[in-house]
Amino acid sequence: MDAFRKNVGLCIFNKEGKILLARRADLPEEAFYPWQMPQGGIDENETVTKAGLRELKEELDLDKVKIIAESKEWIPYTFPKDIPPVVDIKTGVKYIGQNQKWLLIELIGEDKDIRLDAFPEEIEFVDWGWFDIKEAPELAVQFKKETYQKVLKEFEPIIKKELKK
């Protein structure tokens, strides 16, 4: 049975209103999607918030954050045909895409609090940086561009409001 994997996306912004993008460790820089916003699967009996905070810790060793908002809707995307489906080791279910809830997260710590090498056995990203909101969809893989556009359209006014506080 083919399915969409439940997933949480993490739109992290800083005091300048820039968005965090990271480059995956398992793909070379010239690969077709070098930059992305962090994301990860939602485990059984795990809330979106709990999954998001867990993923932040696992991928960026980051906990100095404040959750500002959650996307109103789940946003699905399908993997392109040339990417093999993700198979759940426990159930054998083939995932043909992901259905994502997004969290808008403010970095309340410093850049130095973001560590890609905290868990050397599971390094997810090799680089990261802060990017303008308008750049994020352009730097994403083609099949995630629409998702990023939807997420940032919803979150950009909230970010602007937060920056005025």
MDAnalysis code that builds the backbone (N, CA, C; Angstrom):
import MDAnalysis as mda
import numpy as np

u = mda.Universe.empty(495, n_residues=165, atom_resindex=np.repeat(np.arange(165), 3), trajectory=True)
u.add_TopologyAttr("name", ["N", "CA", "C"] * 165)
u.add_TopologyAttr("resid", np.arange(1, 166))
u.add_TopologyAttr("resname", ["MET", "ASP", "ALA", "PHE", "ARG", "LYS", "ASN", "VAL", "GLY", "LEU", "CYS", "ILE", "PHE", "ASN", "LYS", "GLU", "GLY", "LYS", "ILE", "LEU", "LEU", "ALA", "ARG", "ARG", "ALA", "ASP", "LEU", "PRO", "GLU", "GLU", "ALA", "PHE", "TYR", "PRO", "TRP", "GLN", "MET", "PRO", "GLN", "GLY", "GLY", "ILE", "ASP", "GLU", "ASN", "GLU", "THR", "VAL", "THR", "LYS", "ALA", "GLY", "LEU", "ARG", "GLU", "LEU", "LYS", "GLU", "GLU", "LEU", "ASP", "LEU", "ASP", "LYS", "VAL", "LYS", "ILE", "ILE", "ALA", "GLU", "SER", "LYS", "GLU", "TRP", "ILE", "PRO", "TYR", "THR", "PHE", "PRO", "LYS", "ASP", "ILE", "PRO", "PRO", "VAL", "VAL", "ASP", "ILE", "LYS", "THR", "GLY", "VAL", "LYS", "TYR", "ILE", "GLY", "GLN", "ASN", "GLN", "LYS", "TRP", "LEU", "LEU", "ILE", "GLU", "LEU", "ILE", "GLY", "GLU", "ASP", "LYS", "ASP", "ILE", "ARG", "LEU", "ASP", "ALA", "PHE", "PRO", "GLU", "GLU", "ILE", "GLU", "PHE", "VAL", "ASP", "TRP", "GLY", "TRP", "PHE", "ASP", "ILE", "LYS", "GLU", "ALA", "PRO", "GLU", "LEU", "ALA", "VAL", "GLN", "PHE", "LYS", "LYS", "GLU", "THR", "TYR", "GLN", "LYS", "VAL", "LEU", "LYS", "GLU", "PHE", "GLU", "PRO", "ILE", "ILE", "LYS", "LYS", "GLU", "LEU", "LYS", "LYS"])
u.atoms.positions = np.array([
    [0.841, -1.189, 0.000],
    [0.000, 0.000, 0.000],
    [0.883, 1.249, 0.000],
    [0.609, 2.155, -0.891],
    [1.344, 3.414, -0.947],
    [0.665, 4.438, -0.045],
    [1.470, 5.300, 0.539],
    [0.917, 6.273, 1.482],
    [1.783, 7.517, 1.531],
    [1.259, 8.526, 2.196],
    [2.014, 9.737, 2.477],
    [2.456, 9.686, 3.931],
    [3.734, 9.888, 4.154],
    [4.315, 9.855, 5.496],
    [3.970, 11.153, 6.226],
    [3.524, 11.026, 7.472],
    [3.283, 12.218, 8.299],
    [4.631, 12.825, 8.662],
    [4.738, 14.128, 8.487],
    [6.022, 14.793, 8.603],
    [5.811, 16.186, 9.179],
    [6.822, 16.676, 9.885],
    [6.784, 18.048, 10.389],
    [7.887, 18.841, 9.695],
    [7.519, 20.024, 9.198],
    [8.481, 20.935, 8.605],
    [8.780, 22.058, 9.583],
    [10.009, 22.546, 9.572],
    [10.448, 23.543, 10.551],
    [10.937, 24.802, 9.844],
    [10.158, 25.856, 9.954],
    [10.523, 27.152, 9.382],
    [11.078, 27.992, 10.531],
    [12.403, 28.071, 10.587],
    [13.100, 28.748, 11.687],
    [13.536, 30.126, 11.203],
    [13.233, 31.162, 11.997],
    [13.658, 32.507, 11.621],
    [14.457, 33.152, 12.744],
    [15.286, 34.137, 12.366],
    [16.121, 34.833, 13.346],
    [15.627, 36.267, 13.564],
    [16.377, 37.026, 14.342],
    [15.996, 38.405, 14.712],
    [15.941, 39.342, 13.513],
    [16.569, 38.947, 12.401],
    [16.539, 39.758, 11.183],
    [15.432, 39.313, 10.231],
    [14.677, 38.294, 10.617],
    [13.604, 37.790, 9.765],
    [14.081, 36.871, 8.661],
    [15.314, 36.387, 8.765],
    [15.864, 35.453, 7.774],
    [15.446, 34.025, 8.141],
    [15.391, 33.175, 7.128],
    [14.964, 31.786, 7.281],
    [16.184, 30.866, 7.237],
    [16.203, 29.866, 8.121],
    [17.298, 28.905, 8.146],
    [17.088, 27.841, 7.065],
    [18.109, 27.669, 6.232],
    [18.148, 26.581, 5.257],
    [19.432, 25.799, 5.508],
    [19.354, 24.498, 5.279],
    [20.519, 23.648, 5.493],
    [20.756, 22.773, 4.263],
    [22.010, 22.366, 4.096],
    [22.385, 21.507, 2.967],
    [22.567, 20.086, 3.474],
    [21.884, 19.165, 2.841],
    [21.878, 17.768, 3.273],
    [23.258, 17.132, 3.186],
    [23.551, 16.277, 4.136],
    [24.845, 15.588, 4.183],
    [24.916, 14.439, 3.183],
    [23.768, 13.864, 2.832],
    [23.780, 12.684, 1.974],
    [23.728, 13.014, 0.482],
    [23.847, 14.300, 0.146],
    [23.838, 14.707, -1.261],
    [24.960, 15.697, -1.515],
    [25.615, 15.593, -2.646],
    [26.667, 16.569, -2.960],
    [26.059, 17.941, -3.233],
    [26.880, 18.970, -3.116],
    [26.413, 20.342, -3.310],
    [25.751, 20.532, -4.666],
    [26.267, 19.877, -5.673],
    [25.699, 20.061, -7.002],
    [24.443, 19.220, -7.228],
    [24.011, 18.480, -6.219],
    [22.803, 17.660, -6.335],
    [21.603, 18.557, -6.595],
    [20.520, 17.927, -7.004],
    [19.391, 18.718, -7.437],
    [18.596, 19.357, -6.302],
    [18.869, 19.056, -5.069],
    [18.266, 19.837, -3.995],
    [19.213, 19.995, -2.816],
    [20.150, 20.914, -2.947],
    [21.139, 21.064, -1.887],
    [20.608, 21.749, -0.617],
    [19.610, 22.603, -0.710],
    [19.161, 23.364, 0.457],
    [17.710, 23.033, 0.797],
    [17.423, 22.995, 2.094],
    [16.048, 22.759, 2.534],
    [15.854, 23.281, 3.951],
    [14.593, 23.453, 4.311],
    [14.267, 23.722, 5.703],
    [14.262, 22.363, 6.407],
    [14.675, 22.324, 7.667],
    [14.665, 21.043, 8.382],
    [13.265, 20.437, 8.416],
    [13.215, 19.126, 8.452],
    [11.940, 18.418, 8.514],
    [12.203, 17.011, 9.025],
    [11.154, 16.319, 9.409],
    [11.327, 14.945, 9.853],
    [10.003, 14.265, 10.099],
    [10.057, 12.956, 10.175],
    [8.848, 12.163, 10.377],
    [8.236, 12.365, 11.751],
    [6.944, 12.159, 11.795],
    [6.207, 12.204, 13.066],
    [5.965, 10.758, 13.481],
    [6.516, 10.391, 14.609],
    [6.363, 9.024, 15.106],
    [4.938, 8.776, 15.592],
    [4.580, 7.497, 15.663],
    [3.265, 7.112, 16.158],
    [3.074, 7.667, 17.577],
    [1.915, 8.188, 17.850],
    [1.560, 8.774, 19.155],
    [2.403, 9.993, 19.515],
    [2.951, 10.686, 18.515],
    [3.753, 11.885, 18.746],
    [2.994, 13.079, 18.184],
    [2.953, 14.178, 18.926],
    [2.308, 15.388, 18.429],
    [3.230, 16.090, 17.442],
    [2.664, 16.998, 16.673],
    [3.462, 17.786, 15.731],
    [4.530, 18.563, 16.485],
    [4.149, 19.199, 17.587],
    [5.095, 19.993, 18.377],
    [6.210, 19.129, 18.935],
    [5.853, 17.999, 19.506],
    [6.873, 17.112, 20.078],
    [7.825, 16.619, 18.995],
    [7.292, 16.248, 17.839],
    [8.132, 15.793, 16.730],
    [9.053, 16.919, 16.259],
    [8.519, 18.130, 16.163],
    [9.325, 19.266, 15.724],
    [10.478, 19.554, 16.665],
    [10.206, 19.547, 17.964],
    [11.259, 19.799, 18.947],
    [12.300, 18.681, 18.940],
    [11.847, 17.449, 18.753],
    [12.779, 16.308, 18.674],
    [13.674, 16.449, 17.449],
    [13.073, 16.780, 16.305],
    [13.853, 16.936, 15.076],
    [14.869, 18.072, 15.199],
    [14.478, 19.179, 15.820],
    [15.421, 20.289, 16.037],
    [16.636, 19.826, 16.821],
    [16.385, 19.040, 17.852],
    [17.483, 18.542, 18.687],
    [18.356, 17.556, 17.907],
    [17.714, 16.621, 17.176],
    [18.460, 15.597, 16.440],
    [19.277, 16.177, 15.284],
    [18.705, 17.136, 14.565],
    [19.349, 17.631, 13.349],
    [20.274, 18.816, 13.583],
    [19.911, 19.691, 14.545],
    [20.664, 20.935, 14.746],
    [21.156, 21.117, 16.176],
    [20.878, 20.149, 17.044],
    [21.204, 20.243, 18.467],
    [20.671, 21.551, 19.045],
    [19.484, 21.917, 18.631],
    [18.928, 23.222, 18.958],
    [17.705, 23.091, 19.856],
    [17.744, 23.829, 20.970],
    [16.578, 23.876, 21.847],
    [16.277, 25.292, 22.339],
    [17.067, 26.251, 21.916],
    [16.833, 27.645, 22.306],
    [15.939, 28.310, 21.265],
    [14.675, 27.873, 21.296],
    [13.706, 28.305, 20.304],
    [12.357, 28.589, 20.962],
    [11.515, 29.269, 20.217],
    [10.144, 29.534, 20.652],
    [9.226, 29.196, 19.481],
    [8.271, 28.311, 19.707],
    [7.306, 27.983, 18.663],
    [6.286, 29.118, 18.609],
    [6.145, 29.704, 17.422],
    [5.277, 30.854, 17.238],
    [3.930, 30.450, 16.652],
    [3.930, 29.536, 15.686],
    [2.681, 29.160, 15.015],
    [2.816, 27.772, 14.388],
    [1.656, 27.220, 14.040],
    [1.576, 25.954, 13.322],
    [0.750, 26.214, 12.063],
    [1.149, 25.612, 10.952],
    [0.398, 25.820, 9.714],
    [-1.059, 25.398, 9.908],
    [-1.936, 26.111, 9.233],
    [-3.373, 25.836, 9.373],
    [-3.739, 24.478, 8.801],
    [-3.054, 24.097, 7.731],
    [-3.404, 22.857, 7.048],
    [-2.193, 21.942, 6.901],
    [-2.474, 20.673, 6.646],
    [-1.446, 19.730, 6.240],
    [-1.145, 20.008, 4.775],
    [0.119, 19.995, 4.412],
    [0.521, 20.289, 3.035],
    [1.249, 19.066, 2.479],
    [0.624, 18.371, 1.527],
    [1.254, 17.171, 0.964],
    [2.128, 17.483, -0.246],
    [3.116, 16.648, -0.469],
    [3.844, 16.652, -1.736],
    [4.222, 15.228, -2.082],
    [4.341, 14.973, -3.385],
    [4.677, 13.651, -3.894],
    [6.131, 13.639, -4.349],
    [6.840, 12.561, -4.038],
    [8.207, 12.408, -4.530],
    [8.164, 12.224, -6.047],
    [9.141, 12.761, -6.771],
    [9.203, 12.503, -8.215],
    [9.430, 11.016, -8.489],
    [9.079, 10.604, -9.674],
    [9.182, 9.179, -10.058],
    [10.607, 8.640, -9.972],
    [11.622, 9.524, -10.140],
    [13.007, 9.045, -10.119],
    [13.580, 8.902, -8.710],
    [12.763, 9.231, -7.696],
    [13.196, 9.029, -6.308],
    [12.453, 7.809, -5.775],
    [13.176, 6.810, -5.303],
    [12.493, 5.626, -4.792],
    [11.665, 5.960, -3.558],
    [10.536, 5.280, -3.383],
    [9.718, 5.543, -2.201],
    [10.476, 5.206, -0.919],
    [10.138, 5.929, 0.124],
    [10.686, 5.632, 1.444],
    [9.871, 4.463, 1.988],
    [10.544, 3.449, 2.506],
    [9.842, 2.284, 3.037],
    [9.989, 2.256, 4.548],
    [8.868, 2.163, 5.250],
    [8.870, 2.066, 6.708],
    [9.405, 0.690, 7.092],
    [10.485, 0.674, 7.849],
    [11.144, -0.584, 8.226],
    [10.213, -1.480, 9.042],
    [9.399, -0.886, 9.923],
    [8.522, -1.673, 10.799],
    [7.315, -2.243, 10.063],
    [6.702, -1.438, 9.200],
    [5.436, -1.848, 8.584],
    [5.553, -2.277, 7.127],
    [6.642, -1.894, 6.469],
    [6.796, -2.194, 5.058],
    [6.014, -1.266, 4.138],
    [5.343, -0.284, 4.708],
    [4.561, 0.667, 3.920],
    [5.502, 1.509, 3.060],
    [5.139, 1.664, 1.787],
    [5.901, 2.520, 0.875],
    [5.282, 3.909, 0.899],
    [6.115, 4.898, 1.176],
    [5.651, 6.279, 1.172],
    [6.009, 6.918, -0.165],
    [4.999, 7.407, -0.868],
    [5.215, 8.038, -2.168],
    [5.352, 9.555, -2.044],
    [5.238, 10.035, -0.821],
    [5.360, 11.462, -0.565],
    [5.204, 11.733, 0.922],
    [5.072, 12.995, 1.243],
    [4.937, 13.381, 2.648],
    [3.755, 14.335, 2.798],
    [3.103, 14.239, 3.928],
    [2.026, 15.149, 4.294],
    [2.527, 15.911, 5.512],
    [2.770, 17.210, 5.332],
    [3.482, 17.979, 6.345],
    [2.617, 18.997, 7.071],
    [2.851, 19.083, 8.368],
    [2.402, 20.197, 9.200],
    [3.659, 20.997, 9.442],
    [3.550, 22.311, 9.404],
    [4.718, 23.178, 9.562],
    [4.638, 23.962, 10.849],
    [5.800, 24.106, 11.491],
    [5.923, 24.942, 12.679],
    [6.765, 26.165, 12.327],
    [6.296, 27.320, 12.757],
    [7.088, 28.544, 12.646],
    [7.811, 28.698, 13.969],
    [9.130, 28.761, 13.909],
    [9.964, 28.723, 15.100],
    [10.929, 29.906, 15.099],
    [10.958, 30.616, 16.210],
    [11.899, 31.732, 16.357],
    [13.134, 31.253, 17.109],
    [14.307, 31.555, 16.557],
    [15.547, 31.275, 17.267],
    [15.685, 32.327, 18.367],
    [15.699, 31.889, 19.611],
    [15.883, 32.838, 20.713],
    [17.304, 32.761, 21.260],
    [18.055, 31.809, 20.761],
    [19.460, 31.684, 21.129],
    [20.329, 32.420, 20.122],
    [21.547, 31.938, 19.988],
    [22.534, 32.544, 19.084],
    [22.853, 31.555, 17.968],
    [23.494, 32.050, 16.921],
    [23.920, 31.166, 15.833],
    [24.805, 30.034, 16.346],
    [25.631, 30.313, 17.336],
    [26.553, 29.292, 17.865],
    [25.812, 28.125, 18.529],
    [24.512, 28.313, 18.837],
    [23.720, 27.240, 19.432],
    [23.303, 26.187, 18.410],
    [23.488, 26.489, 17.137],
    [23.155, 25.551, 16.066],
    [24.395, 24.710, 15.780],
    [24.273, 23.405, 16.006],
    [25.407, 22.496, 15.823],
    [25.005, 21.342, 14.929],
    [25.701, 21.187, 13.842],
    [25.409, 20.107, 12.902],
    [26.111, 18.810, 13.273],
    [27.137, 18.910, 14.126],
    [27.964, 17.744, 14.446],
    [27.750, 17.203, 15.853],
    [26.652, 17.565, 16.478],
    [26.413, 17.129, 17.860],
    [26.236, 15.618, 17.967],
    [25.703, 15.017, 16.918],
    [25.482, 13.574, 16.902],
    [26.192, 13.009, 15.672],
    [27.520, 12.783, 15.761],
    [28.328, 12.412, 14.592],
    [27.847, 11.166, 13.849],
    [27.191, 10.261, 14.540],
    [26.724, 9.040, 13.887],
    [25.497, 9.289, 13.010],
    [24.859, 10.449, 13.153],
    [23.642, 10.734, 12.388],
    [23.648, 12.164, 11.845],
    [24.720, 12.592, 11.222],
    [24.785, 13.953, 10.690],
    [23.830, 14.079, 9.505],
    [22.897, 15.007, 9.618],
    [21.894, 15.212, 8.576],
    [22.308, 16.295, 7.585],
    [22.971, 17.338, 8.115],
    [23.332, 18.480, 7.284],
    [24.832, 18.779, 7.380],
    [25.387, 19.313, 6.290],
    [26.806, 19.674, 6.271],
    [27.018, 21.183, 6.308],
    [25.970, 21.945, 6.101],
    [26.092, 23.397, 6.075],
    [24.720, 23.991, 6.346],
    [24.710, 25.228, 6.795],
    [23.448, 25.930, 6.995],
    [23.706, 27.424, 6.872],
    [22.624, 28.170, 6.713],
    [22.747, 29.616, 6.633],
    [21.389, 30.282, 6.746],
    [21.439, 31.597, 6.855],
    [20.218, 32.406, 6.932],
    [19.949, 33.000, 5.558],
    [18.715, 32.892, 5.089],
    [18.345, 33.339, 3.752],
    [17.088, 34.200, 3.811],
    [16.977, 35.088, 2.846],
    [15.786, 35.906, 2.705],
    [14.585, 34.997, 2.419],
    [13.433, 35.365, 2.927],
    [12.217, 34.567, 2.744],
    [11.956, 34.288, 1.264],
    [12.195, 35.270, 0.435],
    [11.924, 35.117, -1.007],
    [12.897, 34.128, -1.668],
    [14.079, 33.932, -1.096],
    [15.084, 33.024, -1.667],
    [14.768, 31.547, -1.420],
    [14.133, 31.253, -0.295],
    [13.955, 29.856, 0.127],
    [13.303, 28.977, -0.942],
    [12.181, 29.377, -1.529],
    [11.594, 28.506, -2.557],
    [12.498, 28.332, -3.779],
    [13.258, 29.351, -4.109],
    [14.136, 29.283, -5.278],
    [15.301, 28.314, -5.062],
    [15.717, 28.129, -3.822],
    [16.843, 27.255, -3.511],
    [16.418, 25.804, -3.257],
    [15.118, 25.584, -3.181],
    [14.593, 24.248, -2.885],
    [14.487, 23.405, -4.145],
    [14.435, 22.096, -3.946],
    [14.211, 21.173, -5.042],
    [12.843, 21.481, -5.665],
    [12.721, 21.217, -6.939],
    [11.506, 21.553, -7.688],
    [10.234, 21.047, -7.000],
    [10.245, 19.804, -6.522],
    [9.014, 19.239, -5.970],
    [8.647, 19.787, -4.590],
    [9.527, 20.610, -3.989],
    [9.200, 21.250, -2.708],
    [8.910, 22.743, -2.857],
    [9.139, 23.304, -4.026],
    [8.974, 24.749, -4.230],
    [7.564, 25.220, -3.858],
    [6.561, 24.502, -4.338],
    [5.174, 24.902, -4.066],
    [4.866, 24.836, -2.567],
    [5.365, 23.805, -1.910],
    [5.181, 23.678, -0.461],
    [5.803, 24.875, 0.247],
    [7.045, 25.213, -0.106],
    [7.728, 26.342, 0.526],
    [6.982, 27.648, 0.268],
    [6.470, 27.818, -0.939],
    [5.708, 29.033, -1.255],
    [4.470, 29.140, -0.367],
    [3.745, 28.040, -0.195],
    [2.536, 28.038, 0.648],
    [2.886, 28.345, 2.103],
    [3.899, 27.651, 2.605],
    [4.304, 27.818, 4.003],
    [4.738, 29.258, 4.268],
    [5.586, 29.793, 3.398],
    [6.109, 31.142, 3.626],
    [5.059, 32.218, 3.400],
    [4.103, 31.964, 2.522],
    [2.989, 32.916, 2.349],
    [2.185, 33.009, 3.642],
    [1.977, 31.870, 4.294],
    [1.235, 31.854, 5.557],
    [2.059, 32.450, 6.699],
    [3.350, 32.143, 6.744],
    [4.175, 32.546, 7.883],
    [4.807, 33.933, 7.768],
    [5.011, 34.455, 6.568],
    [5.691, 35.746, 6.421],
    [5.012, 36.878, 7.209],
    [3.679, 37.029, 7.143],
    [3.061, 38.100, 7.947],
    [3.253, 37.899, 9.452],
    [3.288, 36.659, 9.885],
    [3.480, 36.370, 11.312],
    [4.908, 36.737, 11.714],
    [5.874, 36.411, 10.858],
    [7.272, 36.767, 11.139],
    [7.402, 38.281, 11.259],
    [6.824, 39.005, 10.317],
    [6.895, 40.470, 10.333],
    [6.293, 41.035, 11.628],
    [5.176, 40.456, 12.047],
    [4.523, 40.890, 13.288],
    [5.409, 40.605, 14.493],
    [6.036, 39.435, 14.508],
    [6.915, 39.060, 15.622],
    [8.129, 39.976, 15.707],
    [8.662, 40.376, 14.569],
    [9.846, 41.236, 14.541],
    [9.558, 42.634, 15.074],
    [8.297, 43.041, 15.021],
    [7.908, 44.380, 15.516],
    [7.744, 44.417, 17.028],
    [7.663, 43.250, 17.652],
    [7.465, 43.193, 19.110],
    [8.686, 43.692, 19.865],
])
